[in-house]
Amino acid sequence: MNHQLLVTQDGSHTVRLEQEQVTFHSIYGAINESQHVFIHAGLQFMMQDYQNLRIFEMGFGTGLNAWLTLLEAEKGKLNIEYTAIELYPLDSTLIGKLNYSELLKADKHQTVFRKMHAAPWDQLISLTEYFSLMKRKSDLVNFQTEEKFHLIYFDAFAPDKQPELWTQEIFEKIFQWLLPGGCLVTYSAKGQVRRNLQAAGFAVEKLAGPQPKREMTRARKKTVDSSILRSW
């Protein structure tokens, strides 16, 4: 694949796939989008009640979402077990050029960022006292797991680029991976996406999106017994 490194409007990098004409993050701000959608609307929402969290990410990519989550875990002393799938890992040379640590003033954790990308596949690796990572080399359609998660970062390419990942059937599959009371967050607020989530059993809400998007989506699996979430 032909990858191109781009600087987005908040100064942070994203990666563009030239053949598919898609970027891994918003061109209006990679860090801004990830913090707004996945950290603020997802992780910080869940950590109001839970200190121990299992998180699943659709699309490891540049590692930005995982990296921001690790930093949040360190800051809040959260115990996070993070699973991410990625079928086409980025080249180590490209990874070495990403400027996230510099912009976030997290240079002391830069070594951990490299370890995150260099971590072996299909092994749970403890990267810090508070953050463990398992990377699985797979696509979402074929991925299967017996694990249950509190939070899902749904960061697939846009519905018009990867329509097969935004279907009711996919969301029904993901719904089974969530613990009761858990939630899924995504940048997309398209009407058909929300309808597919609802048809799969989710309670769906629209939230303010990262600039310049007006809206994003958070979808919850209704709580049956909140003690289940607290048991891990």
N, C-alpha and C positions, 0 to 999 in steps of 0.2 A: 504494500500500500504506500502511496505517496503522501507523506505527512508534511504539513507546513506549519511552522510556529508563528502565531499571530499575537500581537499585543491588543488587548481589548480596552475599552474606554476607561476602566478604572486602573489601567496600567499593568494588570495581571495577564499572564499568558493563557491562550487556549491553543488547541491543535485543530487544524483544518484537514479534512480528507479531500484531496483534490478531485479524485474520480467521482466520489459521491456528492461533492459540493455541500458538505455539512461540517459544522464545527462542534467540538466537544462541549463547549460552554457558550454562553451568550456573548456576542461581540460587544454588548453594552457594558460588560463587566463580569469576568469569570468569577472572581472572588465574591463580588457583590451578589450575584445570582445564587451561588452555592450557600453563602451565609444566610440569605433571606429564605430560600426555599427549604433547604435541608437542615440547617442548624437552628434558625429561629422558629420556623413553623413546624419542624419535626423534632429535633433533639431537645431543644429547650422547652418545648411544649410537653414532652414526655418526662423530662427530668424534674418537673414540678412535683411529681409523685414518686418517681423511681430512681434509685441510685445505681441499680444493676440492670443493664440493658443489652439485649441481643439485637443487632442491627444487620439487615440484609441490603446490599446495594446492587441494583441492576446497572452494570457498566462501570468497572473500576477506572478505566481510562487513564487520565493524568494522575489519579490518586488524590485530587483536590478535596473531594467530599470526605474521603477517609482521613485525610490530613487535618482538615478543619475539625473533624470529630475527635481525633486524637488530642488536639490542642484543647478542645473543650473538656475532654475527659481529665486531662492534667489539671486544668484550672479548677474544675468543680469536684475533683476527686471522685469521678464516676467510674464504675467498673463496667467496661464495654467490651463485648465480644462481637467482632465485626466480620461478616462474611460478604465477599464481593465476587461476582462472576465477570469474566472478561475472556472473550475468545481470541482477540488479537492484541496482545500486550504491546505497549510502545517500546521502541528501541531505547536502550540505556543512554545513548548519546543525546537523544532528544530529551529524555527525562532530566539529564544533568543540566539542561539549559533553562528549565522552568524556574520562574522567579518568585514562587509563593513564599518561601521562607524569608526572603529579603523584604518583601512588601509587608508581611505580617510581623516583621521584627522577631522572627523565631529562628534566628541563625543557630542557636544552641541545639535546636532539634533537627537541623539539616541532615545530620548523619542518620537520624531515625527515618527521615523521609526517604533517603536512599535505601535503607534496610527494608522499608515497606515495599518498594518496587522490586528489590532483589530477593524478597522472601520466597521460599519454595512453594510450589503449588500443592494444594490438597493437604496442607499441614497447618495446624493452629500454632501460630508463633506469637509469643509474648514480646511486644515491642517496647512497652513501658510497664510500670507497675499497674497502670490502670487500663491499658489498651492491648487487646490481642486481636490478631488478624488471621483469617483464613481466606486465601484466594483460590477460586475454582475456575479452571480453564474450560469454559462452557458458554453456550448461548442460552437464552432464557427458555426457548421453546423446548429444548432437550434436557434442561436441568431438572433434577429431582433431589429432594432433600426430606429428611424426617425431622429436621430442626424446626423449632417454633421461634418466632421473632416478635419483639415488641414494636419494631419500627422498620419500615421499608422505604429506602430512597429509590424512587422509580425515576431513573435518569437515562432512559432510552433516547435515541434520536427522535426527532419530532414525528408525530403520527403520519404526516405525508411522506416521510422518508422510510419509516419502519412500521407500516400499518399492521403488520402481523403481530406486533408486540403490544398493541393497544386494544385488543379485542376482549369481548366478554369472557371468552374461554381462558385467555391468559390471566385475566383478573380473578376468575374463579379459582384458578390454580394457586395464585398468590394469596388469595383469601384464606386458603387452608393452611398456609404457612404462618399466619398471624395468630398470636395469642389473643384471647378476648380482651377488648379494650385497646388493642394495638392499633397503629395507624400507618397509612401510606401517604407520602407526600410527593408531589410532582409539580414541575413548572407549568405543565399544560393545563389549560382551563377550557379546552374545546368541549362543546356541548355533547358530541358523540362519546368523548372520553368519559365524561361524567355519567352519561346514561349507561355506558358499559360497566362502569364501576358499581352503579346502583343495581343493575341487573345481576351483578355477581354477588350482591349481598352487603355492599358497603353503605354506610351512612356518609354522604358526601357534603362537604361544605366548600364554598368559594371564599378564598382569602385574597387580600391585596397582594398583587404580584411584585416582583422586583422591577424597578424602573428599566425600560419604559412600559413593561407589561402591566395591564390593569389588574389581572387576576391570576391566581394559581389555585391548586386543588389540594385539599387534605381529606382523606377518606378513612373512616374508622370502622373497626369491627366491634360491634356493640358488646359491652361487657356483660358476661354471664356471672362471673365470680371474680372480683378484683383481686382476691387473695392468690389466684393462679399467677397473675403477673408478678406478685411480690415474692413468689416462692423460689425464684432463681437467685 
